[in-house]
Amino acid sequence: MAAAGWYHRDISQVVAEELLAKAGRDGSFLVRDSESVKGAFALCLLFQRHVYTYRILPDDEGLLSVQTIQGIQTKCFLTLPELIGAYQHPNNGLVTPLLHPVLRPRPAEDSGEPGRGRGLCRAGSGEGPAELLPLPADGEDARGWGHTVPCPGAPPSSRTHIPQQLQQRLQEQVRSSPASDFMGFMAEYLAQHVQDLEALCHGHPQLRHLSTALATACRALHSEIDFTLAGLETLARVFDPPASPRSPAREQVMPPCCSKIIHPPLQGFLSSDSDLELLLNKISTVNHLLSSLEKKVLKSLQETVTRHNLALPSVAVAPLPAARPLAVQNFEVKVGKSQRAGVTVDVESGTVTITKRGSGSPEEVIPQDKILQLIKYQSVQSKVRLVCARENQKSLSRDFIFPSARKREAFCQLLQLMKIQHSNLDEPEIISVYVGTWNMGSTPPPRSLASWLTSRGLGRTQDETTACIPHDIYVIGTQENSLGDREWVEFLCASLKSLMAIDYRVVALQCLWSIKIVVLVKPEHQRRISHVHTSSVKTGIANTLGNKGAVGVSFLFNGTSFGFVNCHLASGSERTHRRNQNYSDILHSLALGDKRLGGFDLTLRFTHLFWFGDLNYRLDMDVQVGACRGQAGDSGGRGAPGVIVPSLAQDILTHIVKKEFQALLAVDQLNLEREKNKVFLRFSEGDISFPPTYRYERSTRDTYVWQKSKPTGMRINVPSWCDRILWKSHPETHVVCNSYGCTDDILTSDHSPVFATFEVGVTSQFVPKEAPGSSPEALACIEWESIEVILKTTSRSKCYIEFHSYCLEEVQRSEENTSQNCDIPGFLKLLWSSKHLPVLNPILPDLEYLGDQHLLLSIKGVESCESYGECCLALRSAIGTTAQQFETFLFHRGEETGSVRGRMRVRVPRGRCGTRERLYEWISFEEEDAEPAAEPPMCPKLPPQRLSRPRSLPEPATGYTNPAYFILEGVP
């Protein structure tokens, strides 16, 4: 099927509609893989400017049929080309016959990528350049389907037509293959394969000409294997037991099936068949040697130890050190306008002590259970308000101004940790997550990674008072990591153990060549981790090489789902589009999370998704540098002694020296692509306040190297923020980025390691206060007043909505939409009334349980059952007696595909409305001029049947938030 021009493999519906829109003729069609049924296809057909999608399904016997309107007899076909040929005739149930196939577009040529030009390479003589074979013109038949192989008696036109088809297929393959020279041999064979074809038709299936072509193409492989095989045999003989004078001759190294092979230098070919057999035997020998060599060496070393009574030194296992208690921390603050005071935080004893300087006032000790609220001011980043309870039931507020915002954050983190340690909860409600990414440059790491693992260096870093507080989860992503898997994991565990005195447990390790991701957790959390999944995706040359790609890990922490993706995208300033495509391929192919949510966009499958790595996006600036390096610490006109740096390059260095990063981030390719909604839709990233992390001269962080020699020539590398950490979370969940920066003392690579730390709210298995069956079951219900959907599509299909949630026993679906409007080109507006929407009954009716739940919605076409877009809705802000408005975006395969809005309410039965304040909810944000209540209650109470909406979220809008949909306001 790969040669069918109208078959577009796994493209998305959005891309299919774009291709059909460009074709513009009624009857234009293409076929793509179905996204809802494995092994099925989707037939997309253009008629009167609208796209109609039909499913092509296989039956139990593998026969294919099209799902069309009722009343049309189903026809079954053995192959997809037969099916397409049959539906080129009218009256088959389609809106129009299949008239004009839309062929796959040729892959865009990536500048800087060798071997991507149009044409097939023919091996030339000597060392000269390869000769290009002419290819069929665009108008020639490139389908390669539905033709039988002619025997010698066939007409000459059909016999000559077959090489054209095969040349077209080879052309399609060579564009995405790194072995263009090898393909030249195959091109020669295709021009002569008719002789094998004639022999086959006469009953001679040996394919002599193919054997000759393969033997010629693999000639260079013989010498490489001979060289490797000689080295392996020598190493194996070193560890063979010494031969006794009376013992028989030593056993051959190679397996019995290969013992007769002799490996002299190859001077010529006896025959193509025997030469291929010899090559296969050599490969088998290498395979046998590699698989047996480790066992042979291990056995030899063990025998040596036994024979010479060598005692291996026993490794003394030191007792696991207890977690280091946190030291008492002191802060200097201002109280009021000028009064200075000392604030002491003792996490272990659970107290905060305030001592005013020079006033003679006694110390004031506040127990942690008397601290009601901590309010961070947004207008003054170093100011915080502490609200405490007193004996007389009245509260007391104190404002503290710290020397810096970092000191304030350290104070807040310590109080948060104090609350956690003294909460007496069986399960955590908040955890800390560390994420690190580093392109190691294919060199071993330094002996210490302390600055990286403790978030110290440049940017928004941890204060020294909190840097050594151990995180609950460490996720380490590396690229170009030359260490072995076990060696790297052991190195990380030992590093953390020396820093934190905790023996972290390995949750998962996933590797793709030199791209690795390691997840480590505290020992007490190991039982809380479940449903661990790992996956990897190759995005290197032709998407078959793992030098570029992604590795991922997903798991559940109690009731909260986490996803982590570490990637290494295409390099080169000019390859932004290729990086965007890498992101799309990873998003589509990475198999993580609950399999039942496989039809949803990867970014919607997890409560929290963290995406990081060497994303390789550069500064979008055209710099021509004659010098090879520029010093980041020199704002003058010279980069290195005696070397003049051009003015634009010098401007970049000046901005870096002055820490004027915003001017450079304005031309950061990742930021620009995100603004255009090309990648990382609705992801978040911390503020970047650290210098570009690439490309440094190794062994220093003072000099950027601007030039890099590549096989395609000299490449300019503008200093860039290649290494990034982003995240995306479900709405109305708690996640706070506490640090985002890079190290300045790890110098072994041309990249600086990057880190980010997060405070994340988590949920656990909810246990209702009333046991099931103890009283008549009262059900909570999710009701809809209406739902309105805007799709970016040229389809006119009727649609239905699927509702997925862990709080539902099974997937629910709506009826078909009540009405629709497609008067505005490129958009389809759908409406569901309450009568056509299901009432959803959650498994548990408790308010506290429902406040943590989310609904995933998928808009699907009735005919195709393909998704047009998905979204996530939080139940928290919809709990109450009156319907609340919601509006959000629809996503599909990483693209924004529309918008959805409506009104919903979550009804909670009486007696199930109890709730409590979460540990992360006692810290809030407030503007300077907004004063808290004079006497806040000891235990904050929520309005009946209503959970508070997080202050960081905007209020629901009455209109569309995306300007692209303003044209639809008022359209029925």
Helices and strands as residue ranges (DSSP letters): H 13-23, E 28-33, E 41-47, E 50-58, E 64-66, H 80-86, E 100-101, E 120-122, E 131-133, H 156-174, H 180-192, H 194-201, H 208-217, H 219-238, G 256-258, H 272-307, E 329-335, E 339-346, E 351-356, E 364-367, G 368-370, E 371-377, E 383-389, E 395-401, H 405-421, E 430-439, H 450-453, E 458-460, E 473-479, H 485-500, E 505-512, E 515-521, G 523-528, E 529-538, G 541-543, E 549-557, E 560-568, H 576-589, G 595-597, G 602-604, E 608-614, E 629-631, E 638-640, E 643-644, H 647-657, H 661-665, H 669-675, E 684-685, E 703-705, E 707-710, E 713-716, E 723-729, E 735-742, E 754-761, E 781-792, E 799-804, E 812-813, E 819-821, E 827-833, G 834-836, H 847-850, E 854-861, E 867-874, G 876-878, E 884-892, E 895-907, G 919-921, E 923-926, G 963-968
